[in-house]
Amino acid sequence: MTEDGSTFCSDIAREHNLPLHASATRGDLWLMVEYDSPWEGKAFEQSTLPENVKDYLQGVAIPGAKTRTLMIRQESSRQRQGIRFFMAHTDPLSPRLFEFELNDYTDLLDLDLSALASGDIQAPAALRETPVYLVCTNGKRDLCCARYGVEIYNVLNAEIGEAVWQSSHIGGHNKAPNTLFFPYGVEYGHTSPEDILRLVHSYQQGQVGLEHYRGRVCFDIPSQAAEHLWREKTGILDLPGLRVVSLEPSGDDQWQAVVESVQGTHRHQFTFHRHRSEVHIPASCGQDKKSAISSFHLAE
């Protein structure tokens, strides 16, 4: 239980078997800044980064894309010289991950991140070929993130070393521990140490695992649901694996989707709907806000 006597939100969600599919945090551009000072609840906004750097990062954008900024750190952050910075563009078919080593945060001002993300300029030397894994551990934002995230980070640190980073708020407190794998932007929740090791190994083989799968952050919620249902139907777990050809509302909380594999095979048209349970559970620890349990199902 928390200090105020309430039950941890992630524990309540597990007790109610909260569905995880179609719950990934939406984002096209992800900016990840190494920052070893203490994190507050709003880690980026309340950080001591120079204000002109904050303003610059908040202005990074490409048309139609949603940008998110995270603070990251590792066990070795205090010992290592320089500052690591990553930018992931989670394009549905051609995601890219860039890595930079900075001497100072103001070095970010010399990078044209918007042009790089849009492909207007090229920086092949900055492209990272191997994945980066994030684990949300920001206890100042929600207690569950520290309570469950730190253990998952330690397990992955022992397994894959500096490929894994602690992260500020990813999203979805009651789904903690929350993990995010780049460049594809694959998000998982409610994992045990055994689960996360298995999922990392699957990702290294270019596949997702549907158990604990929240979705890919490049998709909106209905598209995440369509992806999950298509993968369940076809058994195809490869990344990127699929293309959402079309997705149209066909009623209240109902959509009609056409999804196919990237090779143009396994094309399926189907209708699905969102079911909202009468049961409401806390979205976060220590807050009164509750939300209905939602799940997505193929229409009969």
C-alpha positions, 0 to 999 in steps of 0.5 A: 500500500502507498503512504496514504493507505491506498493500494498501488494503481498497478496492483489494482490493474493486475487484479482486474486483468486490465487489458494492455493491448492498444494502450501505447503512448502515442509519439512519432519523434522521441527525444531522449536526453541523458540527465543524472540530476534528480528527476521531478514529477515533470522531469524535463520541464522541471530540469535544470537544462538551460532554458534555450535548450528546453525551448529548442527541444520543444520546437523540434517537429515534423509535419503531422508528428507528435514529439515527446521528450524524455530524460534518461540515465544509467548506472554509469551516467555519473562516471562517464564523460559526455552526455548521450542524446538519442532521437527516435523517429518511429515511422511505421515501416522505416523507423530510425534511431540516432545517437549523439555524444555531447560535451554540453547540453548547448551542443543540442542547439547545433543539431538540426533535429527537425531536418534530420527527422524529416530526412531533409539532411542525412547523418549516417554516422549518427544512425544507431544500428542496435536497439535502445531499451527504456524502463520508466523509473520515475517515482516522483511521477508515480510510485508504481514506476519506481516500485516496479521499474527499478527491478526491471531496469536492474535485470536488463542492465545485467543482461544487456548492459548499456543498451538499457536506460532508466527513463522519466515518465513514458505513460500508463502508470497503472501498467507499470513497469512500462518499457519502450524499445526503439527504434520501432517504439514497441511498448510493454507493461505489467512484465516480470523479470522473466517476461522482460528478458523473453520480450527483449530476446524476441525483439532482438530477433525482430519480433514482438510478443503479444503477451504484455504488448501495449502496442507501437507508439507510431499508431493511434489507439484504433490502429494499435487495436487493429494491429493487435487483432491482425497479429492475433488472427495471422500469427505474424509477429515480425517487425514492422510486419504490417501495413494499416491500409485503411481504418474508418469509424463505422459507428460509436466505438466501432471501426472497419480496418484493412490490414496487410503484411508488408509483403502485401499478403495476409490482407484482412478486412475486419470490423472491431469495437471497443468495450468499456467496462462498468468497472473503473480503476485508478489511472495513477497512485494517490489520485482520485481519477479513475477510468473505465476498463477498455478492451477491443474485440472483433465484431461478431 
